Amino acid sequence: MSDLLRRWGVLAGAFLLAYVLDVIPLPDRLAVARPAWLALVVIYWSMALPWRLHLSLVWLLGLLLDVLRRDLLGMHALALTCVAFGIQRYYLQVRAFPVWQQSLLVMGVIAGYEFLLFWAEGATAAQVPPYPWPAILSSGLLWPWVFASLRGLRRRFELT
């Protein structure tokens, strides 16, 4: 398998799985605590391979999520691009943290992501979800698993 196909195939597979997990229907009680799967994957790849994940690609990934979730067009695109920019700006520092500290940082980043979504929905008078805290907490708690899974995938396919 060629290097280019392997690299983009692994990235596309990770993002495809994140999309599926983001849009799969859940009962109302569980939907409130749905982790921000696409944001978690964007955070990982922005930290691990910031030179491969361009902000324009992140913008397009966010637009596709807006279409799949039937949300305000550009809402997730803006929030994901801000997340990717912040992580890529400080990726060397973030990579130096132990996973438990990264998990706390991820909760802060996801809180900012959720705030941008809240702001965009509020600015358009759309119905705003009541409490983003369960989603922020679940994203932070799942970060060690996401990190280990994607790092194992990156190492297995020798992505650089």
C-alpha positions, 0 to 999 in steps of 0.5 A: 500500500502506498504511503499516501493511501495509507496515511489518508486512509487511516485518517479518513477511517478515524474521521468516518468512525467519529462521524458515525458515533456523532450521529448515531441515534441515542435515547434522550438520557444518553444523548445529553452525555454524548461525547464530542467524538469528532472534536476528540479525533480532531484534537488527537490528530492536531496534537499528533500530526499537526502538519497533516491536518490543515485548518481548511480540512478541519473546516470541511469536516465541520461543515460535513458534521453540520450537514449530517446533524442538520445544524446551522451551517458553519456552526461546527466548522467554526468551533472545530477550526478554533479547537484545531488552531488552539491545539496545533498552536501549542501541540508541543506543550500538550504532547508533553503532558501525561494523559490524565493532564491531557484529559483535563485540558481536553475537558477545557477545550471541549467546554470552549467548543460547546460554548461556541456551539451554544453561542451560535445557536443562541445568536440564531434563536435556535433551541439551545440544549440545556446542559453541556456539562455531561458531554464535556465530562464524558469527553474528558473521561473518554480521552485516555481511551481515544488517545490510546486507540488513535496512538496505537493506530498511528504507530501500527501504520507508521504515520508521520 
